[in-house]
C-alpha cells in the first residue's frame, strides 16, 4: 500500500484528487471535488477573474448544454413546438432500434441530444450543470467527457435492448451516469454528506423512472450502471491500482466502455 507523501510511515489508500499524491487522514482536506493535500487545498483561494473562471473550469459542460439547446431549437423549427415529441428531427434522429438496424447507427448518439419538451430538457440541463460543476473541475474535460459519453452510449444500448420498438430521446442516460459516478466517487472518498445527497437524488429519480409512464427505463438503468463502473474506475486510480499514468488509464477505460456499448447497440438493434 502507498504511504503518505508527508508522513512516509503511514499507509493510505487515498490520493489527492488534484495532484494524485497519497495522503493520510491528517493531510486530507475535504473539498467539493474530493480530498486534497494541504498544498492543493490552498489553491482553492486563488483569485481569478470572472472570464477565466467561466472558460477554465466548465468548458465541456457548457458545450454539451449548448449542443442540447441547439438541437432542441432545431426540433421547434421542424414543428415539434417544444412541448412534446414530434417533428422531423426526432423522427430522423431519435434512438430507434429498427432504424439503427437498417444502418442509421448515428441515432445512438443523436437521440441523446434531443428532448421531448421544455420540462424534459430543462431538468436534464439543470442536472448536467450541477453535476458538471462537481465532476469536470475534479477530473478535467477529457475524463469528464469520457464518463459522459460512456454513460450516453450505455443508455442508448439500454433502449435498444429493453424498448426496441419505441423511439427514445433525451440526455437522461448520460445524466444518470454522472449521478451514479459522482455518488460512487463521493462514497469512496469519504465525502459522506455529498454522497448521501447524491444517493437520495439518484433513488428519487430511479423511483420516478418506474413510476411515470413514457420514460425510457433502459436508458436510465443502463446509464446509471455505466456511471457506477466509471466511478469505480476513478476510485481504482485513487488507490494506486492503475499505476502512475492513472489519468490516461482511466480515460482509456471509460472511452473503451463508450466504444463497446456503441458497438453493442448496433449489434443488438
N, C-alpha and C positions, 0 to 999 in steps of 0.2 A: 504494500500500500504506500501511496505517496506521503511525504511528510511536508508539514507547513514550511513555506519558504522563509518565514521569520523565526520559526521555532522548530529546528530540524529534529528535535527529539519527540515531536508529536505527530502521530499518524493521522491522516484525514482523508475522507472520500469526497470532500467538497472543493471546488475550484472557483476562483473569481470569475464572475460572468463577463468581465471586460477583458482582462489580460490572460486568464486561464491558469494563473499560478495557484497551487494548492494552498488552502488556508484552514487554520484550526478555528474552533469556536471563538477564541479570544480575538481573532483577527477578522472575524466576519462582521460586515456592516450590511444589514438588510436594506435593500432599495427596491423600488417598483420594478426593476429589471433584474432582480436576482441578488445573491450575496456577492459583495465586492470586498477586495482587500483594502487596507487603510489608504494606500496611495490612490487607487482608482475611485474610492468613495469621495475623496476630496475634490475630484474633478467635477462633481455634480454642482459645485458652487461657481464654476467658470461662467463669466458673464459673456453673453452672445447677443448680437442684435436680433431683432425680430425676423429679419430676412434670412440670416444664416441659420437660425433655429428652425425656420419653416422648411428650408431647402435641404438641410443637412441631416434630418432625422427621419422624416416620414415620406420620403420621395416615392417609394414603391407603393405605400398605402394610398397616397393621393392620386397616383397614376391609375391604380386599379379602380378607385372610386370614379375617376374621370371617364374611364372606359365604360364602366357600367352605366353611368348617367348618359353618355353619348349614345349608347345602344338603346337606352330607354327612350330618348328623344327620337331616335330613328323609328322605334315602334309606334310612337304617337304620330309621326309623319306618314306612316303607312295605314293609318285609320284605326289603330287599336284604341286611341283615346286616352291611354294611360290609366284606365280604371279596371280593365280586365284583359284576359288573354285573348289575343286576336291579331289580325293583320298579317301581311305577307312576311315581315321579318321573322316573327315567331313561327309561322308556317314553314319557312325555309331553313331556319337555323336552330330550332329547339332540339333537345335531346330526344330522339325518337328512333327506337331500335330498328323498325323495318327500313327506314331511310338510311340509317347507318350501314345496315347490311347491304344496301344497294350501292354503297361506295361513298356516301356522304359522311365520312368519318369525322370531318371537322365539326360536326354537330356536338361531339363530346366536349369540345372546347367552347364553341359559340353559345350553346344553350346556357352555360353557366354565367354568361354576361347579360342575359335577358331576364326580364321580370314581368310578372303578371298583374301589375298595378302599382299605384303610388305607395300604398302601405307596404307592399312587398319589398320594393326597392328601398323605401325609407328605413325599414327595420334592418335590412341586410347591410346597408351602407353605414348606418349608425354603429352596428355591431362591429363592422370591419374597421371603422375609425377607432373605436375604443381598443380593440384587440391589436390594431396596428401600433397604437401608442405604447402598448405593453411589450410587444414582441419585436418590432422592427429595430428600435434602438438597441435592444439587448443582443440581437443576433446578426444584425446587418441586413442589407437589402437582399443579398443573394440567398442566404439561408431562409429568410422570411418568404421570399418568392417561391423557393423550392418547397417549403412547407405548404404554401397556399395552393400551388398547382398540383402537388401530390394529392391533397385533400379534394381539390376540384375534380380531378380525373377519377378518383375513387368514388366520389359522389355520382358522377356520370355512369360509372360501372354499376353502381347500385341500382340506378334507374333501369339500365339495360337488363339486369338480372331479375329485379323484383316487379318492375312495371313496364314491361317491354311494349305494350300496346297503347301507352298513354304518353303523349308529348309532355315534356317537363322543361321548366326554365327556372333560373334563379341561382344566386351565388351561395345558397344555403349550405350546400355540401362543403364548400371551401370554408365558410364561416364556422360551421360546426367543427371542422377540423382544427381551426385556430383555437376555438374554445377548448376543445379536448387537450390539445397540445399545451396550451397555457396552464390548464389545470394540473396536468401531469408534472410539468416543469416546476410549478409553484410548490406542489407537494414534495417533489424530490429535493428542492432547495430549502425546505422547511419554512416556507412563507405561508404559514397555516391560515392566516386571516384571508389573504388573497385567494388561496386555494379553496377555502370554504365558500367564498362569494362566487367564484367561478363555477364550482361544483353545483351550487344551488341554481345558478342561472342555466347551466347545462341540463340539469334534471328537469327544470321547468319547461325548457324548450323541447326536450325529448318527450315529455308528457303531452305537450301541445301537438307534437308530431303525430301521435297516435290518437289524439282526441278530436282533431279537426279534420274534416274531410277535404280532399283536394290537395293535400300536401304530399310531396314526393318523399315517401318514407325511406326508400332505398338511398336517395341522395343524402339524407340526414344521417342515417345509420352508418353507411359506408364512409362518409366524410368524417364523422366523429371517430370511427375506428381507425382510420388512417392517421388522424391527428394524434391519437393515443400512441401509435407506433412512432410518429415523428418526435413526440415528446420524450419517449424512451430513448431514442437515438441521441437526442441532446443530452439527456442525463448520463448516458454511457460516456459521452465526451467529458462531462463534468467529473466523472470518476476515473479519468485517465485510462479508459478501456479502449480508446481508439487511436492511441499513440500521440505523437507530438503534432501531427497535422490534422488535429481533430476537426477543424473548420472544414477543410477540404473533404474529409471522410464523411462528415455529417451531411454536407451539401450533396455529395455524390450519392449517398444512400437515399436521401429524400428524392433527388432527381430520378434515381433508378426506380423508385416506387411510382413516381409520376408516369414514367415511360411504360412500366409493366402494367399499370392499371389502364392506361390508354390503349395499349395493345390488347389487353383482355376485353376491354369494352368493344373493340372492333370484332374480335374473335367470337364473342358470345352474342353479338347482335343478331 
